Amino acid sequence: MTKEMTRLLIGLLCGLLLSASIAGAEEAGPTEYQVKAAFLYHFVKFIDWPDSGSILKVCVLGEDPFGKDTDAIEGKTAAGKVLSVARIRSVHELKKCQMVFIPSSENDRLESILTAAQGLNLLTVGDTAGYAWRGVIINFYKEQGKVRFEINRDAAGRSGLKISAKLFSISRIVHDAGKRSD
């Protein structure tokens, strides 16, 4: 084999490897938190907030598991509202939010967070086992490798928000007592 043929062969192999790695990256699909960020965006379309204005603030309380994944929804419009994402540390900052994501890092203070959220017309969202039963309105869970969500119908009723029946119909329903009713 000549040097020129060897170079051509190496070039072709490198090209094939590069295209295979790019195709593999595309096939991998979105990350778990990219999917959850997309859900946060779509939830806005199925919920009416009383007197929320034209900007809807989506807050992440405590440690942020999303990283840059919520950047994809920053500034997007849904249901006539422009989404703004904020990271907050204190329950006193909940007053600035219409939706709050409560990560597992806040497990120990969940009850105080939910107490602070009372009367704020605030959609609480989490992704920790048992959060919905404990009073979080929407909680993500994984089933067969897919991100799903459950809605606590009791907490939703107390929130002052109007949640579309369409959203309830595609979720697993739970109640404060922990009983599933799907």
PyMOL CGO cylinders between C-alpha atoms (Angstrom):
from pymol import cmd
from pymol.cgo import CYLINDER

trace = [
    CYLINDER, 0.00, 0.00, 0.00, 1.38, 3.40, -0.94, 0.3, 1, 1, 1, 1, 1, 1,
    CYLINDER, 1.38, 3.40, -0.94, 1.73, 6.32, 1.49, 0.3, 1, 1, 1, 1, 1, 1,
    CYLINDER, 1.73, 6.32, 1.49, -0.98, 8.18, -0.37, 0.3, 1, 1, 1, 1, 1, 1,
    CYLINDER, -0.98, 8.18, -0.37, -3.44, 5.27, -0.07, 0.3, 1, 1, 1, 1, 1, 1,
    CYLINDER, -3.44, 5.27, -0.07, -2.58, 4.90, 3.63, 0.3, 1, 1, 1, 1, 1, 1,
    CYLINDER, -2.58, 4.90, 3.63, -3.30, 8.60, 4.25, 0.3, 1, 1, 1, 1, 1, 1,
    CYLINDER, -3.30, 8.60, 4.25, -6.57, 8.34, 2.31, 0.3, 1, 1, 1, 1, 1, 1,
    CYLINDER, -6.57, 8.34, 2.31, -7.61, 5.28, 4.29, 0.3, 1, 1, 1, 1, 1, 1,
    CYLINDER, -7.61, 5.28, 4.29, -6.72, 6.95, 7.62, 0.3, 1, 1, 1, 1, 1, 1,
    CYLINDER, -6.72, 6.95, 7.62, -8.64, 10.06, 6.53, 0.3, 1, 1, 1, 1, 1, 1,
    CYLINDER, -8.64, 10.06, 6.53, -11.70, 8.02, 5.63, 0.3, 1, 1, 1, 1, 1, 1,
    CYLINDER, -11.70, 8.02, 5.63, -11.57, 6.10, 8.93, 0.3, 1, 1, 1, 1, 1, 1,
    CYLINDER, -11.57, 6.10, 8.93, -11.24, 9.34, 10.91, 0.3, 1, 1, 1, 1, 1, 1,
    CYLINDER, -11.24, 9.34, 10.91, -14.19, 10.79, 8.99, 0.3, 1, 1, 1, 1, 1, 1,
    CYLINDER, -14.19, 10.79, 8.99, -16.29, 7.70, 9.67, 0.3, 1, 1, 1, 1, 1, 1,
    CYLINDER, -16.29, 7.70, 9.67, -15.41, 7.74, 13.37, 0.3, 1, 1, 1, 1, 1, 1,
    CYLINDER, -15.41, 7.74, 13.37, -16.21, 11.45, 13.65, 0.3, 1, 1, 1, 1, 1, 1,
    CYLINDER, -16.21, 11.45, 13.65, -19.56, 11.09, 11.89, 0.3, 1, 1, 1, 1, 1, 1,
    CYLINDER, -19.56, 11.09, 11.89, -20.42, 8.04, 14.03, 0.3, 1, 1, 1, 1, 1, 1,
    CYLINDER, -20.42, 8.04, 14.03, -19.64, 9.92, 17.23, 0.3, 1, 1, 1, 1, 1, 1,
    CYLINDER, -19.64, 9.92, 17.23, -21.74, 12.90, 16.11, 0.3, 1, 1, 1, 1, 1, 1,
    CYLINDER, -21.74, 12.90, 16.11, -24.63, 10.60, 15.16, 0.3, 1, 1, 1, 1, 1, 1,
    CYLINDER, -24.63, 10.60, 15.16, -24.31, 8.83, 18.52, 0.3, 1, 1, 1, 1, 1, 1,
    CYLINDER, -24.31, 8.83, 18.52, -24.49, 12.15, 20.35, 0.3, 1, 1, 1, 1, 1, 1,
    CYLINDER, -24.49, 12.15, 20.35, -27.63, 13.10, 18.43, 0.3, 1, 1, 1, 1, 1, 1,
    CYLINDER, -27.63, 13.10, 18.43, -29.27, 9.75, 19.15, 0.3, 1, 1, 1, 1, 1, 1,
    CYLINDER, -29.27, 9.75, 19.15, -28.58, 10.09, 22.87, 0.3, 1, 1, 1, 1, 1, 1,
    CYLINDER, -28.58, 10.09, 22.87, -31.41, 12.61, 23.09, 0.3, 1, 1, 1, 1, 1, 1,
    CYLINDER, -31.41, 12.61, 23.09, -32.06, 15.19, 25.77, 0.3, 1, 1, 1, 1, 1, 1,
    CYLINDER, -32.06, 15.19, 25.77, -30.87, 14.82, 29.33, 0.3, 1, 1, 1, 1, 1, 1,
    CYLINDER, -30.87, 14.82, 29.33, -33.28, 14.21, 32.20, 0.3, 1, 1, 1, 1, 1, 1,
    CYLINDER, -33.28, 14.21, 32.20, -33.16, 17.85, 33.28, 0.3, 1, 1, 1, 1, 1, 1,
    CYLINDER, -33.16, 17.85, 33.28, -33.62, 19.14, 29.74, 0.3, 1, 1, 1, 1, 1, 1,
    CYLINDER, -33.62, 19.14, 29.74, -36.83, 17.11, 29.64, 0.3, 1, 1, 1, 1, 1, 1,
    CYLINDER, -36.83, 17.11, 29.64, -37.91, 18.46, 33.03, 0.3, 1, 1, 1, 1, 1, 1,
    CYLINDER, -37.91, 18.46, 33.03, -37.19, 22.04, 31.92, 0.3, 1, 1, 1, 1, 1, 1,
    CYLINDER, -37.19, 22.04, 31.92, -39.35, 21.45, 28.85, 0.3, 1, 1, 1, 1, 1, 1,
    CYLINDER, -39.35, 21.45, 28.85, -42.13, 20.16, 31.10, 0.3, 1, 1, 1, 1, 1, 1,
    CYLINDER, -42.13, 20.16, 31.10, -41.89, 23.33, 33.24, 0.3, 1, 1, 1, 1, 1, 1,
    CYLINDER, -41.89, 23.33, 33.24, -42.38, 25.38, 30.08, 0.3, 1, 1, 1, 1, 1, 1,
    CYLINDER, -42.38, 25.38, 30.08, -45.36, 23.31, 28.94, 0.3, 1, 1, 1, 1, 1, 1,
    CYLINDER, -45.36, 23.31, 28.94, -47.04, 23.33, 32.37, 0.3, 1, 1, 1, 1, 1, 1,
    CYLINDER, -47.04, 23.33, 32.37, -47.55, 27.09, 31.91, 0.3, 1, 1, 1, 1, 1, 1,
    CYLINDER, -47.55, 27.09, 31.91, -49.92, 26.36, 29.02, 0.3, 1, 1, 1, 1, 1, 1,
    CYLINDER, -49.92, 26.36, 29.02, -52.24, 24.34, 31.27, 0.3, 1, 1, 1, 1, 1, 1,
    CYLINDER, -52.24, 24.34, 31.27, -52.40, 26.55, 34.36, 0.3, 1, 1, 1, 1, 1, 1,
    CYLINDER, -52.40, 26.55, 34.36, -54.11, 29.89, 35.01, 0.3, 1, 1, 1, 1, 1, 1,
    CYLINDER, -54.11, 29.89, 35.01, -52.44, 32.11, 37.58, 0.3, 1, 1, 1, 1, 1, 1,
    CYLINDER, -52.44, 32.11, 37.58, -54.65, 34.88, 38.96, 0.3, 1, 1, 1, 1, 1, 1,
    CYLINDER, -54.65, 34.88, 38.96, -53.14, 38.34, 38.40, 0.3, 1, 1, 1, 1, 1, 1,
    CYLINDER, -53.14, 38.34, 38.40, -49.71, 37.09, 37.34, 0.3, 1, 1, 1, 1, 1, 1,
    CYLINDER, -49.71, 37.09, 37.34, -49.07, 39.73, 34.70, 0.3, 1, 1, 1, 1, 1, 1,
    CYLINDER, -49.07, 39.73, 34.70, -47.15, 39.16, 31.48, 0.3, 1, 1, 1, 1, 1, 1,
    CYLINDER, -47.15, 39.16, 31.48, -43.98, 37.73, 33.07, 0.3, 1, 1, 1, 1, 1, 1,
    CYLINDER, -43.98, 37.73, 33.07, -44.05, 34.37, 34.79, 0.3, 1, 1, 1, 1, 1, 1,
    CYLINDER, -44.05, 34.37, 34.79, -41.12, 33.75, 37.11, 0.3, 1, 1, 1, 1, 1, 1,
    CYLINDER, -41.12, 33.75, 37.11, -39.93, 30.15, 37.38, 0.3, 1, 1, 1, 1, 1, 1,
    CYLINDER, -39.93, 30.15, 37.38, -37.71, 29.79, 40.44, 0.3, 1, 1, 1, 1, 1, 1,
    CYLINDER, -37.71, 29.79, 40.44, -35.32, 27.02, 41.45, 0.3, 1, 1, 1, 1, 1, 1,
    CYLINDER, -35.32, 27.02, 41.45, -34.95, 26.89, 45.22, 0.3, 1, 1, 1, 1, 1, 1,
    CYLINDER, -34.95, 26.89, 45.22, -31.67, 25.76, 46.77, 0.3, 1, 1, 1, 1, 1, 1,
    CYLINDER, -31.67, 25.76, 46.77, -29.18, 23.62, 44.87, 0.3, 1, 1, 1, 1, 1, 1,
    CYLINDER, -29.18, 23.62, 44.87, -29.89, 23.86, 41.13, 0.3, 1, 1, 1, 1, 1, 1,
    CYLINDER, -29.89, 23.86, 41.13, -29.92, 20.41, 39.49, 0.3, 1, 1, 1, 1, 1, 1,
    CYLINDER, -29.92, 20.41, 39.49, -30.73, 21.99, 36.09, 0.3, 1, 1, 1, 1, 1, 1,
    CYLINDER, -30.73, 21.99, 36.09, -27.49, 23.87, 35.53, 0.3, 1, 1, 1, 1, 1, 1,
    CYLINDER, -27.49, 23.87, 35.53, -27.86, 25.53, 32.14, 0.3, 1, 1, 1, 1, 1, 1,
    CYLINDER, -27.86, 25.53, 32.14, -30.83, 23.36, 31.11, 0.3, 1, 1, 1, 1, 1, 1,
    CYLINDER, -30.83, 23.36, 31.11, -33.35, 26.03, 32.17, 0.3, 1, 1, 1, 1, 1, 1,
    CYLINDER, -33.35, 26.03, 32.17, -31.62, 28.52, 29.83, 0.3, 1, 1, 1, 1, 1, 1,
    CYLINDER, -31.62, 28.52, 29.83, -33.69, 26.94, 27.04, 0.3, 1, 1, 1, 1, 1, 1,
    CYLINDER, -33.69, 26.94, 27.04, -36.93, 28.28, 28.55, 0.3, 1, 1, 1, 1, 1, 1,
    CYLINDER, -36.93, 28.28, 28.55, -35.61, 31.70, 29.65, 0.3, 1, 1, 1, 1, 1, 1,
    CYLINDER, -35.61, 31.70, 29.65, -37.42, 34.40, 27.66, 0.3, 1, 1, 1, 1, 1, 1,
    CYLINDER, -37.42, 34.40, 27.66, -39.77, 31.98, 25.89, 0.3, 1, 1, 1, 1, 1, 1,
    CYLINDER, -39.77, 31.98, 25.89, -43.46, 32.79, 25.72, 0.3, 1, 1, 1, 1, 1, 1,
    CYLINDER, -43.46, 32.79, 25.72, -46.17, 30.35, 26.78, 0.3, 1, 1, 1, 1, 1, 1,
    CYLINDER, -46.17, 30.35, 26.78, -49.85, 31.16, 27.21, 0.3, 1, 1, 1, 1, 1, 1,
    CYLINDER, -49.85, 31.16, 27.21, -49.08, 34.85, 26.66, 0.3, 1, 1, 1, 1, 1, 1,
    CYLINDER, -49.08, 34.85, 26.66, -46.49, 34.95, 29.43, 0.3, 1, 1, 1, 1, 1, 1,
    CYLINDER, -46.49, 34.95, 29.43, -42.75, 35.45, 29.10, 0.3, 1, 1, 1, 1, 1, 1,
    CYLINDER, -42.75, 35.45, 29.10, -40.83, 33.00, 31.28, 0.3, 1, 1, 1, 1, 1, 1,
    CYLINDER, -40.83, 33.00, 31.28, -38.08, 34.30, 33.52, 0.3, 1, 1, 1, 1, 1, 1,
    CYLINDER, -38.08, 34.30, 33.52, -35.89, 31.86, 35.46, 0.3, 1, 1, 1, 1, 1, 1,
    CYLINDER, -35.89, 31.86, 35.46, -34.38, 32.73, 38.85, 0.3, 1, 1, 1, 1, 1, 1,
    CYLINDER, -34.38, 32.73, 38.85, -32.34, 30.80, 41.38, 0.3, 1, 1, 1, 1, 1, 1,
    CYLINDER, -32.34, 30.80, 41.38, -33.37, 31.55, 44.94, 0.3, 1, 1, 1, 1, 1, 1,
    CYLINDER, -33.37, 31.55, 44.94, -32.09, 30.42, 48.34, 0.3, 1, 1, 1, 1, 1, 1,
    CYLINDER, -32.09, 30.42, 48.34, -34.68, 31.66, 50.84, 0.3, 1, 1, 1, 1, 1, 1,
    CYLINDER, -34.68, 31.66, 50.84, -38.35, 30.83, 51.30, 0.3, 1, 1, 1, 1, 1, 1,
    CYLINDER, -38.35, 30.83, 51.30, -38.90, 34.60, 51.68, 0.3, 1, 1, 1, 1, 1, 1,
    CYLINDER, -38.90, 34.60, 51.68, -38.11, 34.94, 47.98, 0.3, 1, 1, 1, 1, 1, 1,
    CYLINDER, -38.11, 34.94, 47.98, -41.04, 32.70, 47.01, 0.3, 1, 1, 1, 1, 1, 1,
    CYLINDER, -41.04, 32.70, 47.01, -43.26, 35.80, 46.83, 0.3, 1, 1, 1, 1, 1, 1,
    CYLINDER, -43.26, 35.80, 46.83, -41.46, 36.75, 43.59, 0.3, 1, 1, 1, 1, 1, 1,
    CYLINDER, -41.46, 36.75, 43.59, -42.28, 33.41, 41.92, 0.3, 1, 1, 1, 1, 1, 1,
    CYLINDER, -42.28, 33.41, 41.92, -45.28, 31.87, 40.18, 0.3, 1, 1, 1, 1, 1, 1,
    CYLINDER, -45.28, 31.87, 40.18, -43.63, 28.44, 39.88, 0.3, 1, 1, 1, 1, 1, 1,
    CYLINDER, -43.63, 28.44, 39.88, -40.94, 26.97, 42.12, 0.3, 1, 1, 1, 1, 1, 1,
    CYLINDER, -40.94, 26.97, 42.12, -38.89, 23.85, 41.54, 0.3, 1, 1, 1, 1, 1, 1,
    CYLINDER, -38.89, 23.85, 41.54, -37.95, 22.21, 44.85, 0.3, 1, 1, 1, 1, 1, 1,
    CYLINDER, -37.95, 22.21, 44.85, -35.01, 19.80, 44.43, 0.3, 1, 1, 1, 1, 1, 1,
    CYLINDER, -35.01, 19.80, 44.43, -34.18, 16.91, 46.73, 0.3, 1, 1, 1, 1, 1, 1,
    CYLINDER, -34.18, 16.91, 46.73, -31.60, 19.11, 48.49, 0.3, 1, 1, 1, 1, 1, 1,
    CYLINDER, -31.60, 19.11, 48.49, -34.57, 20.82, 50.17, 0.3, 1, 1, 1, 1, 1, 1,
    CYLINDER, -34.57, 20.82, 50.17, -36.07, 17.60, 51.55, 0.3, 1, 1, 1, 1, 1, 1,
    CYLINDER, -36.07, 17.60, 51.55, -35.39, 18.50, 55.18, 0.3, 1, 1, 1, 1, 1, 1,
    CYLINDER, -35.39, 18.50, 55.18, -37.15, 21.84, 54.93, 0.3, 1, 1, 1, 1, 1, 1,
    CYLINDER, -37.15, 21.84, 54.93, -39.99, 20.87, 52.58, 0.3, 1, 1, 1, 1, 1, 1,
    CYLINDER, -39.99, 20.87, 52.58, -42.72, 21.46, 55.17, 0.3, 1, 1, 1, 1, 1, 1,
    CYLINDER, -42.72, 21.46, 55.17, -41.50, 25.01, 55.89, 0.3, 1, 1, 1, 1, 1, 1,
    CYLINDER, -41.50, 25.01, 55.89, -41.30, 25.71, 52.14, 0.3, 1, 1, 1, 1, 1, 1,
    CYLINDER, -41.30, 25.71, 52.14, -44.88, 24.52, 51.62, 0.3, 1, 1, 1, 1, 1, 1,
    CYLINDER, -44.88, 24.52, 51.62, -46.04, 26.57, 54.60, 0.3, 1, 1, 1, 1, 1, 1,
    CYLINDER, -46.04, 26.57, 54.60, -44.37, 29.67, 53.13, 0.3, 1, 1, 1, 1, 1, 1,
    CYLINDER, -44.37, 29.67, 53.13, -46.02, 28.93, 49.76, 0.3, 1, 1, 1, 1, 1, 1,
    CYLINDER, -46.02, 28.93, 49.76, -49.57, 28.95, 51.19, 0.3, 1, 1, 1, 1, 1, 1,
    CYLINDER, -49.57, 28.95, 51.19, -51.72, 31.70, 49.73, 0.3, 1, 1, 1, 1, 1, 1,
    CYLINDER, -51.72, 31.70, 49.73, -49.17, 32.69, 47.07, 0.3, 1, 1, 1, 1, 1, 1,
    CYLINDER, -49.17, 32.69, 47.07, -50.86, 31.08, 44.01, 0.3, 1, 1, 1, 1, 1, 1,
    CYLINDER, -50.86, 31.08, 44.01, -47.58, 29.25, 43.54, 0.3, 1, 1, 1, 1, 1, 1,
    CYLINDER, -47.58, 29.25, 43.54, -47.11, 26.08, 41.51, 0.3, 1, 1, 1, 1, 1, 1,
    CYLINDER, -47.11, 26.08, 41.51, -44.76, 23.84, 43.47, 0.3, 1, 1, 1, 1, 1, 1,
    CYLINDER, -44.76, 23.84, 43.47, -42.82, 21.26, 41.45, 0.3, 1, 1, 1, 1, 1, 1,
    CYLINDER, -42.82, 21.26, 41.45, -40.36, 18.65, 42.64, 0.3, 1, 1, 1, 1, 1, 1,
    CYLINDER, -40.36, 18.65, 42.64, -38.63, 15.46, 41.59, 0.3, 1, 1, 1, 1, 1, 1,
    CYLINDER, -38.63, 15.46, 41.59, -38.19, 13.54, 44.81, 0.3, 1, 1, 1, 1, 1, 1,
    CYLINDER, -38.19, 13.54, 44.81, -40.05, 10.39, 45.77, 0.3, 1, 1, 1, 1, 1, 1,
    CYLINDER, -40.05, 10.39, 45.77, -42.87, 11.23, 48.18, 0.3, 1, 1, 1, 1, 1, 1,
    CYLINDER, -42.87, 11.23, 48.18, -42.93, 14.97, 47.48, 0.3, 1, 1, 1, 1, 1, 1,
    CYLINDER, -42.93, 14.97, 47.48, -46.42, 14.91, 45.95, 0.3, 1, 1, 1, 1, 1, 1,
    CYLINDER, -46.42, 14.91, 45.95, -47.82, 12.98, 48.90, 0.3, 1, 1, 1, 1, 1, 1,
    CYLINDER, -47.82, 12.98, 48.90, -46.25, 15.54, 51.21, 0.3, 1, 1, 1, 1, 1, 1,
    CYLINDER, -46.25, 15.54, 51.21, -48.00, 18.46, 49.46, 0.3, 1, 1, 1, 1, 1, 1,
    CYLINDER, -48.00, 18.46, 49.46, -45.98, 19.43, 46.36, 0.3, 1, 1, 1, 1, 1, 1,
    CYLINDER, -45.98, 19.43, 46.36, -48.44, 20.00, 43.52, 0.3, 1, 1, 1, 1, 1, 1,
    CYLINDER, -48.44, 20.00, 43.52, -46.48, 18.37, 40.66, 0.3, 1, 1, 1, 1, 1, 1,
    CYLINDER, -46.48, 18.37, 40.66, -43.73, 15.82, 41.16, 0.3, 1, 1, 1, 1, 1, 1,
    CYLINDER, -43.73, 15.82, 41.16, -41.57, 14.18, 38.51, 0.3, 1, 1, 1, 1, 1, 1,
    CYLINDER, -41.57, 14.18, 38.51, -40.69, 10.51, 38.67, 0.3, 1, 1, 1, 1, 1, 1,
    CYLINDER, -40.69, 10.51, 38.67, -39.09, 8.08, 36.27, 0.3, 1, 1, 1, 1, 1, 1,
    CYLINDER, -39.09, 8.08, 36.27, -40.86, 5.04, 34.91, 0.3, 1, 1, 1, 1, 1, 1,
    CYLINDER, -40.86, 5.04, 34.91, -39.30, 2.66, 32.40, 0.3, 1, 1, 1, 1, 1, 1,
    CYLINDER, -39.30, 2.66, 32.40, -36.56, 5.21, 31.76, 0.3, 1, 1, 1, 1, 1, 1,
    CYLINDER, -36.56, 5.21, 31.76, -38.98, 8.04, 30.96, 0.3, 1, 1, 1, 1, 1, 1,
    CYLINDER, -38.98, 8.04, 30.96, -39.75, 11.19, 32.92, 0.3, 1, 1, 1, 1, 1, 1,
    CYLINDER, -39.75, 11.19, 32.92, -43.37, 11.22, 34.09, 0.3, 1, 1, 1, 1, 1, 1,
    CYLINDER, -43.37, 11.22, 34.09, -45.24, 13.38, 36.58, 0.3, 1, 1, 1, 1, 1, 1,
    CYLINDER, -45.24, 13.38, 36.58, -47.85, 13.06, 39.26, 0.3, 1, 1, 1, 1, 1, 1,
    CYLINDER, -47.85, 13.06, 39.26, -50.21, 15.72, 40.57, 0.3, 1, 1, 1, 1, 1, 1,
    CYLINDER, -50.21, 15.72, 40.57, -51.41, 16.01, 44.14, 0.3, 1, 1, 1, 1, 1, 1,
    CYLINDER, -51.41, 16.01, 44.14, -55.05, 16.89, 43.59, 0.3, 1, 1, 1, 1, 1, 1,
    CYLINDER, -55.05, 16.89, 43.59, -55.48, 18.12, 47.20, 0.3, 1, 1, 1, 1, 1, 1,
    CYLINDER, -55.48, 18.12, 47.20, -52.48, 20.46, 47.00, 0.3, 1, 1, 1, 1, 1, 1,
    CYLINDER, -52.48, 20.46, 47.00, -53.64, 21.69, 43.59, 0.3, 1, 1, 1, 1, 1, 1,
    CYLINDER, -53.64, 21.69, 43.59, -57.04, 22.53, 45.06, 0.3, 1, 1, 1, 1, 1, 1,
    CYLINDER, -57.04, 22.53, 45.06, -55.45, 24.56, 47.87, 0.3, 1, 1, 1, 1, 1, 1,
    CYLINDER, -55.45, 24.56, 47.87, -53.12, 26.48, 45.56, 0.3, 1, 1, 1, 1, 1, 1,
    CYLINDER, -53.12, 26.48, 45.56, -55.60, 29.00, 44.12, 0.3, 1, 1, 1, 1, 1, 1,
    CYLINDER, -55.60, 29.00, 44.12, -54.48, 27.98, 40.62, 0.3, 1, 1, 1, 1, 1, 1,
    CYLINDER, -54.48, 27.98, 40.62, -56.75, 26.70, 37.88, 0.3, 1, 1, 1, 1, 1, 1,
    CYLINDER, -56.75, 26.70, 37.88, -55.16, 23.56, 36.48, 0.3, 1, 1, 1, 1, 1, 1,
    CYLINDER, -55.16, 23.56, 36.48, -56.54, 22.23, 33.21, 0.3, 1, 1, 1, 1, 1, 1,
    CYLINDER, -56.54, 22.23, 33.21, -58.26, 18.87, 33.23, 0.3, 1, 1, 1, 1, 1, 1,
    CYLINDER, -58.26, 18.87, 33.23, -55.98, 17.97, 30.30, 0.3, 1, 1, 1, 1, 1, 1,
    CYLINDER, -55.98, 17.97, 30.30, -52.95, 18.14, 32.58, 0.3, 1, 1, 1, 1, 1, 1,
    CYLINDER, -52.95, 18.14, 32.58, -54.67, 15.95, 35.18, 0.3, 1, 1, 1, 1, 1, 1,
    CYLINDER, -54.67, 15.95, 35.18, -55.60, 13.45, 32.46, 0.3, 1, 1, 1, 1, 1, 1,
    CYLINDER, -55.60, 13.45, 32.46, -51.98, 12.79, 31.49, 0.3, 1, 1, 1, 1, 1, 1,
    CYLINDER, -51.98, 12.79, 31.49, -50.64, 12.53, 35.03, 0.3, 1, 1, 1, 1, 1, 1,
    CYLINDER, -50.64, 12.53, 35.03, -50.73, 10.07, 37.89, 0.3, 1, 1, 1, 1, 1, 1,
    CYLINDER, -50.73, 10.07, 37.89, -53.02, 11.48, 40.57, 0.3, 1, 1, 1, 1, 1, 1,
    CYLINDER, -53.02, 11.48, 40.57, -52.10, 11.32, 44.26, 0.3, 1, 1, 1, 1, 1, 1,
    CYLINDER, -52.10, 11.32, 44.26, -53.58, 12.83, 47.41, 0.3, 1, 1, 1, 1, 1, 1,
    CYLINDER, -53.58, 12.83, 47.41, -52.10, 14.16, 50.63, 0.3, 1, 1, 1, 1, 1, 1,
    CYLINDER, -52.10, 14.16, 50.63, -52.69, 10.84, 52.37, 0.3, 1, 1, 1, 1, 1, 1,
    CYLINDER, -52.69, 10.84, 52.37, -50.56, 9.10, 49.79, 0.3, 1, 1, 1, 1, 1, 1,
    CYLINDER, -50.56, 9.10, 49.79, -53.37, 7.27, 48.03, 0.3, 1, 1, 1, 1, 1, 1,
    CYLINDER, -53.37, 7.27, 48.03, -53.04, 7.02, 44.27, 0.3, 1, 1, 1, 1, 1, 1,
    CYLINDER, -53.04, 7.02, 44.27, -56.23, 7.51, 42.32, 0.3, 1, 1, 1, 1, 1, 1,
    CYLINDER, -56.23, 7.51, 42.32, -55.21, 7.06, 38.71, 0.3, 1, 1, 1, 1, 1, 1,
]
cmd.load_cgo(trace, "trace")
